[in-house]
Amino acid sequence: MQVEPWQSSTPHLDVALVSQDLVDSGGESVLNVALPGLAAVASLHHLRRLDSQEAQDLGLRHLVAHVFGRAVGIPRGLPPRAGDEGQYCTNRCAMRPCTQLEELLEYSAEDDPSRPYCQACERDLAAVFVGSFFGLN
């Protein structure tokens, strides 16, 4: 994988929301794609099909939390599921695998708006940021 040349001098994460549909390498429409620890992109294409503004807002909140977590690279230390390119949480958390709009709506309805991540993913998120800013020294 080729990394942006400026990542070595000023490491950063890229997170983007796009209005176009995203398609995976198999030609299937997906809600998001990510290179954990580097970048993630989420599509608003499917959310716009929802009739209710409340449903769109709930779905967007969950999708943004999920994509941010994927960009950061959480959860850490879990084996990828068969056929997946990333790691996902098994708890009630924004980091559960979510490939369809119906799943996104179901998960977003279950979410606690004030805590999108489970305790394990919150710890992983804190560890990523502490490690990024303070390193081992």
C-alpha positions in Angstrom: 0.0 0.0 0.0 1.3 3.4 -0.9 1.1 6.0 1.8 0.9 9.8 1.1 4.5 11.2 1.2 3.6 13.8 3.9 2.3 11.1 6.3 5.8 10.6 7.6 6.3 14.3 8.4 2.7 15.1 9.6 0.8 11.9 10.3 -3.0 12.4 10.0 -6.2 10.6 9.3 -8.5 11.4 6.4 -12.3 10.9 6.9 -14.7 11.9 4.1 -18.4 11.9 3.5 -19.5 11.7 -0.1 -22.9 11.9 -1.8 -22.1 9.3 -4.5 -22.7 5.6 -4.0 -19.6 3.6 -3.1 -18.9 0.3 -4.7 -16.5 -2.4 -3.5 -14.1 -4.4 -5.6 -16.9 -7.0 -6.3 -19.2 -4.4 -7.6 -21.5 -4.3 -4.6 -22.8 -1.0 -3.1 -21.3 -0.3 0.3 -21.9 2.2 3.0 -18.2 2.9 3.7 -14.6 1.9 2.8 -11.5 2.3 5.0 -7.8 1.8 5.2 -7.6 1.5 9.0 -5.1 3.8 10.6 -5.1 6.0 7.5 -8.4 6.9 5.9 -12.1 6.2 5.6 -14.9 7.3 3.3 -18.7 7.0 3.9 -21.5 7.5 1.4 -24.7 9.4 2.2 -26.3 7.9 -0.9 -28.4 5.4 0.9 -29.3 7.7 3.8 -30.9 10.1 1.4 -33.5 7.4 0.5 -35.0 7.5 4.0 -38.3 9.4 4.4 -37.8 10.7 7.9 -35.2 13.4 8.8 -35.0 11.7 12.2 -34.0 8.4 10.6 -31.4 10.2 8.4 -29.9 11.9 11.4 -29.8 8.7 13.5 -28.2 6.8 10.6 -25.7 9.6 9.9 -24.6 9.7 13.6 -24.0 6.0 13.6 -22.3 6.0 10.2 -19.9 8.8 11.2 -19.0 7.1 14.4 -18.4 3.9 12.6 -16.3 5.5 9.8 -14.2 7.5 12.3 -13.5 4.3 14.3 -12.5 2.5 11.1 -10.2 5.4 10.1 -8.6 5.3 13.6 -8.2 1.6 13.4 -10.5 0.4 16.3 -11.3 -2.1 17.5 -7.7 -3.3 18.0 -6.5 -6.9 18.6 -9.5 -8.7 17.0 -9.1 -11.1 14.1 -10.9 -9.9 10.9 -14.1 -11.8 10.0 -13.9 -14.1 7.0 -14.2 -12.1 3.8 -13.9 -8.7 5.6 -11.1 -6.2 5.2 -11.3 -4.9 8.7 -11.9 -5.7 12.4 -15.3 -5.2 13.9 -16.7 -5.2 17.4 -19.1 -7.9 18.7 -20.6 -5.6 21.4 -23.5 -3.2 21.1 -21.3 -0.5 19.6 -20.8 1.7 16.5 -18.0 -0.6 15.5 -20.2 -3.6 14.7 -20.1 -4.7 11.0 -22.7 -2.8 9.1 -23.1 -3.3 5.4 -26.7 -2.6 4.6 -29.0 0.4 5.3 -31.4 -1.8 7.3 -28.5 -2.8 9.7 -27.4 0.8 10.0 -30.9 1.9 11.0 -31.3 -1.0 13.4 -28.0 -0.3 15.1 -28.5 3.4 15.2 -31.9 2.9 17.0 -30.1 0.8 19.6 -27.2 3.2 20.1 -26.8 5.5 23.1 -26.3 8.9 21.5 -23.9 10.0 24.2 -21.8 6.8 23.9 -21.5 5.3 20.4 -18.7 3.0 21.4 -18.6 0.2 23.9 -16.1 0.3 26.8 -13.6 -1.9 24.9 -13.7 0.3 21.8 -13.5 3.5 24.0 -10.3 2.1 25.6 -8.9 1.3 22.1 -9.8 4.8 20.9 -8.1 6.4 23.9 -5.0 4.2 23.4 -4.7 5.2 19.8 -4.8 8.9 20.7 -2.5 8.6 23.6 -0.1 6.6 21.5 -0.3 9.1 18.6 0.4 12.2 20.7 2.7 10.9 23.4 4.3 7.8 21.9 6.4 5.4 23.9 8.8 8.1 25.2 
